[in-house]
Amino acid sequence: MRIQSSLKNYEVNLVAELPQPHILAEVQSAFFVVDQNVYKLYPQLFAKIPLERLYVFEAVEQNKTIVSALAICEKITNMNAKRNAVLVSYGGGIIQDVTGFVANVMYRGIKWLFVPTTLLSACDSCIGSKTSLNYKSYKNLLGTFYPPDEIFICSEFFNTLTEQDYHSGLGEVVKFNVMTGLSGIENLEKKSPLLLSRDKDIVHEFVETSLRFKKNFIEQDEFDKGIRILLNFAHTFGHAIEVASSYHIPHGSAVAMGMLIANHISVNRNMLSEQLEHRIEKLTLPILTLKVSDEWFDIDCIMQAIRKDKKQINDALTAILLKGDLTLEIIHDLTKNEVSDSISYFLQILKKQV
Ligand SMILES: NC(=O)c1ccc[n+]([C@@H]2O[C@H](COP(=O)([O-])OP(=O)(O)OC[C@H]3O[C@@H](n4cnc5c(N)ncnc54)[C@H](O)[C@@H]3O)[C@@H](O)[C@H]2O)c1
């Protein structure tokens, strides 16, 4: 799949075998950043990479900082290769965000190859050009636009994800395929059991449908000034839940929850039928296996996080809602009462399934 970008066009390759780092790039001019868990789980894959060319990174939010980015820049500075240096990174969204930033600022932009090893980074974040770093207590405050030169996705990596991380990725997969329309919902209904059991071909198929859906928006609005805002469906609430839960709920799971909350608001506004709402719930609830605490859904914390969201540009609260024909609408009059009502509804259905 080729992604058109005003920065550089790039290719997403869905591959059957684990991509070997020394085959992706010539070791003499390359530097490799690898997620610590991936490094431990797949030691053979990195056996041919000399230690001075390798940076093993602990993927936790506290490390998604400018300090980590500079530490990698420092290592690259010590290499003979300069502007022709190639950065190759293996990991999820955290590794992607840090290494994308490094590749962008190092010599004003070096070649960057990215191998997403989480489902979330494969089905969503690997395309779209965003790089982000956390600053002080602010998540993703620093950032640039810089896509990889090439992306290699192999779903075999997802077999070793914890259930929590795999389900978080499925949150984005379900959201994108619901946004695709009725055919996306029907496809999910047919293939959900195989998707849940990590069937290699089915996972590839859904990664591809998710990326194709996102591609259409990012190609039209790469720098997030217009139509790309519709991709924020489920994120307004998802992001607020992440914050209110102090990031106990991972990104993709929070987005899946945010989608159900948004849909209930649509139903209450007579924009969406209960029948469609329930079909989407049936697809989403099986991936929400994380044990949650009621405190993580405190309405005042959630409203505060919604107001602080950098996508909110004035006092009228904005959200993206799904309509009965499965197209999206942007509303600017979101109220605390309707958010509160939908959260209560969501917690009820979540608890009913346990
Ligand atoms: N740049 C963007 O457009 C964008 C979009 C969405 C999210 N994000 C960012 O992505 C981050 C979340 O990314 P994520 O969910 O991919 O996870 P992650 O990078 O936080 O990784 C999650 C966990 O999975 C482990 N892991 C990675 N690959 C593995 C594998 N194959 N087997 C076993 N364990 C493995 C990691 O070590 C980590 O413990 C957040 O920081 C978020 O802000 C960025």
The ligand as a Gaussian input file, in Angstrom:
#p B3LYP/6-31G(d) Opt

LIG

0 1
 N        2.099000       8.902000      16.401000
 C        0.845000       8.553000      16.324000
 O        0.153000       8.820000      15.341000
 C        0.215000       7.781000      17.445000
 C       -1.104000       7.322000      17.313000
 C       -1.650000       6.554000      18.338000
 C       -0.900000       6.291000      19.469000
 N        0.363000       6.775000      19.580000
 C        1.181000       6.500000      20.775000
 O        1.474000       5.119000      20.806000
 C        1.717000       4.713000      22.157000
 C        1.011000       3.410000      22.405000
 O        1.512000       2.503000      21.480000
 P        1.253000       0.921000      21.506000
 O       -0.073000       0.616000      22.044000
 O        1.672000       0.442000      20.181000
 O        2.196000       0.361000      22.573000
 P        3.596000       0.620000      23.262000
 O        4.623000       1.069000      22.336000
 O        3.263000       1.402000      24.471000
 O        3.873000      -0.895000      23.693000
 C        2.998000      -1.589000      24.558000
 C        3.701000      -2.753000      25.221000
 O        3.899000      -3.798000      24.266000
 C        5.252000      -4.255000      24.319000
 N        5.512000      -4.869000      23.016000
 C        5.726000      -4.247000      21.821000
 N        5.781000      -5.165000      20.837000
 C        5.633000      -6.384000      21.420000
 C        5.569000      -7.712000      20.929000
 N        5.636000      -7.995000      19.633000
 N        5.392000      -8.721000      21.823000
 C        5.276000      -8.457000      23.149000
 N        5.290000      -7.224000      23.660000
 C        5.476000      -6.201000      22.811000
 C        6.026000      -3.032000      24.692000
 O        7.266000      -3.340000      25.229000
 C        5.096000      -2.398000      25.725000
 O        5.267000      -3.011000      26.975000
 C        1.245000       5.861000      23.016000
 O        2.365000       6.548000      23.500000
 C        0.459000       6.749000      22.062000
 O        0.501000       8.099000      22.438000
 C        0.946000       7.498000      18.585000

